[in-house]
């Protein structure tokens, strides 16, 4: 577990896609192996400038996600390091066989960038929501899965991905987030970041929900309840030690994710607890339903994926929700 020093979150927010595209451009300028593959998604992946800077290392396959992953595997076979970028709902759902066979089984060094994940495409409806991607990608052998929380972590995860030899899935949202890490933070694969310490309850989350978990911790502290907050950006490999330590040192665990709880972060944490140290647990996320249509903020509130929802889940777990 990495002890992080969270910054005081402010009203200023950032689109993590900007950090991703800027970092990819910088990496490509330094390493000629770096290339990008997209599915007619130059705008939504923020790669217009990359296309202009590196036209000979930019491939647009059109709306053909299966081919996109296959082209990425072929480029990796030729010694390139392809970043295959597209809306997560289509990249994962349509190309899952290629992700399994061309990446997981064959271990080609391809980086999948699932953009606008979760319910970021809220008003486009269930077809564009990507609430299954964490579960799908987590079960593919040899595929590393990471969900960064803010621009700094997105940049660090991108730079780490170039050093990592093997396939990865990076889940990047378009929902604006505040900074939650200070400049001294260092992402470490397989290690959770301790964002706030406490011994009453542990909140485990990642991505756009880390800032909301820190807000929940402040609200709980006003009631005399001290919450440990873990940013579990590394879904696979998972930080077993941090989860077991939280189970031993606090009275229970609340997992919070912008995805279906089945098979996602909640499922992963539950597996660790069941095998190593059973503990009381609540899972916030989407139950076995598709989300309705609405803005991303509306949908997060609808499924209680906000500070108040986390507070209520923690109080319920502790038996203090009266």
N, C-alpha and C positions, 0 to 999 in steps of 0.2 A: 504494500500500500504506500502511495506517495502522499506525504503531507503537503497540501497545497495552501497557499495564502490567498483566499478569495478577495477580490477587490470589492469595494462598496459599490453595489450595482446602482447605476444611474438611469435616468430616463433615456439617455442616448442608446440607440440600438443599431445593430449591424446585420447585414445580410451575409451569412457565411459563404455563400457562393462567390462573393467578391474576393474573400481571402483565398478560397480554393483556386479561382482562375488566375489571380495575381501570382500565387505561389507556383502554379503550374508553368506560367510564362517564365518565371525566374529559373525554375529547374530546367526547363527546355533550353534556356540560353547557356546553361552551364554543362548540360549533358545531352549530346546529340542522339542518344537513344530514346529520349522522351518524345512521345507522339500522342496525338489525341484522335479518338474515333467517336463519332457522334451519329445520332439517328435523326437527322433533320432538326436538330435542337440547338443550333448555334446560339440563339438568343437566350433560351431558358437555361443553358449551361454556362452563359457568360463567357463564351469562347470566341467571340468575334475578333478580339485583338489577337488572340493566339493564332487564329486562322490567317490574319494579316502578317503577323511576324514570322510564322513558320508554315507557309503554304505547302511545302513539300513534306511536312510531318503532320498534316491534318487530313483526315479521311471522313467524309460524310457519306454514309451508306444509304441514306434515305430512311424511310420508315420500315426498317427491317432489323428488328432487334436480335433475332437469332443470328443473322449474318454478321451483325455488329460484333457480337461476342466471338464468333468464329474468326472474323478478320483480326480481332485483337489477339487471339491465340496464334494465328499465323504470323503476325508481326513479332510476337514474342519468340516464336520459333526461329525467326530471323535475327534475333539479338536485340530487338527494340524493347522498350518498356512502355507499352500502350496504356493510356488512361481512357477507358471506355465509359463514355458519359451519356446519360440520358435520364429521363424521368424514372424514378425508382419503380413506380407502378408498372411500367412497361418493360424496363430493363430486367427486372426480376421475373415478373409473371410470364412474359412471352418467351424469354430466353432461358428458362430454368434448366431445360435439358442440356443446353450448351454450357451453362454455368457448371452443371454437375460433371459433364463429360470432358469438355475442353479445358476447364480450369481446375475443378476439384480433383477429378481422376487423373488428368494429365499433368497437373501442377504447373501449367504455363504461367509465366510471370506477368500476369495481367491485373491491372487495378480497376475494379468496377466502381464508378462514382454514381451512386443512386441519388439523383437530385430531387428536390421538392418532395421529400419523403413524408411519411405520416399523413396528416390531414392538411398539409400546406395548400393543396389544390382544393380547398374546402368547397367552394361554390361550384366546382365542376362535377361534384357528386362522387358516388362510390366507385365508379369506374376509374377515376383518377386518384383516389385515395390509396396510399401505399401503407396499409396497416398489417400486412402479412409478411413483409420483406425480411424483418428480423428473424422470424421463425424459419422461413424458407432457407435463408442463407446460413443460419446458425447450424443447421443440421448437415450441411455439405462438408464432408471430410476435406481437410487441408485448406479450407477457405477461412482466412482471418476476417473478423467483422468488427468495425469500429464506428462509433457514433460520437463525433466531436460536439462540444457544448458551446463554443464561442469562436470568434475569429482567430484568437491566438492558438487555441487547440487545433482548429482546422488547419492552420498553417503548419503546426508541428507534426500533425498526423500526415499531411501531404509529404513533408520532407522525410519523415520516417518511412513512408511507403516506398520511396525510391531506394532506400537502403535495404528494404526487406525483399528477400528473394522468394517469391511465391505469390499466389493469387490472393487478392484482398477485396473486400467489399466495404466501401466508405459510404455512410448514410448522411447526407448533407441536406439540411432544410433550407427553405426560402423564407421561413418565418423569422422576422427580425428578433435578435436577442441582444441583451446587454453583455458587456464583458463580465466574466465571472472569475477569471484567473488573472493574477498579476504577472508582470513580465518575467518573474523568476520561475514561473511554472515550467515543468518539463514533462511532457507526455512520455509514459513508459508503457510499452505493450504488456498487457496482462496484469497491470496494476491499477487499482482504483485510486482516485484522488480524494483524500479526506478534506472536505470543504468546510466542515463545521464539526466540532467535537461535542459529544454529549453522551450521557450514560443511561438515559431513560428509554429512548427509542431510536431506531436507525431508519433513515429514509435513503433508499438506493434508487438512483435514476440516471439519466444521461440526456444528451442533446439539448433541445430547447427547454426542457423541464428543470434543468439544474437551477436556473435563476429563480424559478417558482419554488423549488424546494428550499432554497436559502430564505426566501420570504416566509415560508411556512415555519422554518426553524425559529425565526424572530417572533412570529405570533405565538408559537408554543412556549418560548422563553418567557413571554409576558404572563403566561399562566403557571410559571414555575416548572415547566417541563423542558428538559434539555435534549435536543435531537442531534444525533450524529447524521451528517449528510455525506454520502459517498457519490462521487461522480464516476459511474461505471461505464466509461466510454469504451473500454475494451470488452466487448461482449464475448469474443472468442479470440484468444484465450481469456478465460474469466479468472478474476482474482478470488480464488477459493479462500485463501488465508484471510482476506479482509471480511468476507461474508461470515466465516466461522468465528472470527474475532468479535464481530458485531453481535452474532447470536449469543456468544458467551457473556459479553460485557453490557449488553442492553436488554431490555425486557421484551423486545420483539422488533420485527422488520416490516417496513412498508416499502413495496416496490412501486414505482410510478413510470409508466411508459406511454409514448404516443403510438401505440400499436395494440394488436390483440395480445391479451395477457398469455394466452395459450401458446407455448413454444417460444415466447420472446424473453425479455429480461426477467419478468416474474417467474416464468417457467424455469429459466436457467438457475435463478436463485433458489427456487423451491427444490430443485434436484440436489443442489449442494446441501441444503438443510436436511433433506430427507436422508441423505447418505451419511452425513458427518455430524450434524448437531441440530436435531429438530428444535424449532422455536416457533412461537406465535408469529403469524404473518398475515398481512393484508396485501392484496394486489390491486392497484389502480391502473386502469387501462381500458381497452374496449373488451367487453364480454363477447360472447359469440353472436355478434351482430355487425351489420354494415352501418357505417355512420350516415346520418342524414345529410342533406345539403345545407351548407351555410358557410360563413366565414371561418377561417381557422380558429380565431379567438372564440367564436361562438361554440364551435365543436369542442374545443378544449374545456370550456366551461360546462358544456353539456355532459361531458363524461367525467366531470369533477377533477380534471387534470390541471388544477390551479392550487394556489396556496391554501384556500379555505378547504378544498377537497382533501388535501394532504393532512391538514390539521384535524379534520373530522375523522379520517382514517386512523391517524395516530391515537386520538382520544378513544376511539372505539376499541382499538387493539389493547390500550392500557386500561380499559374499563372506566374511563373518566368522561365519557361523552354523555353527560346528563343535562 
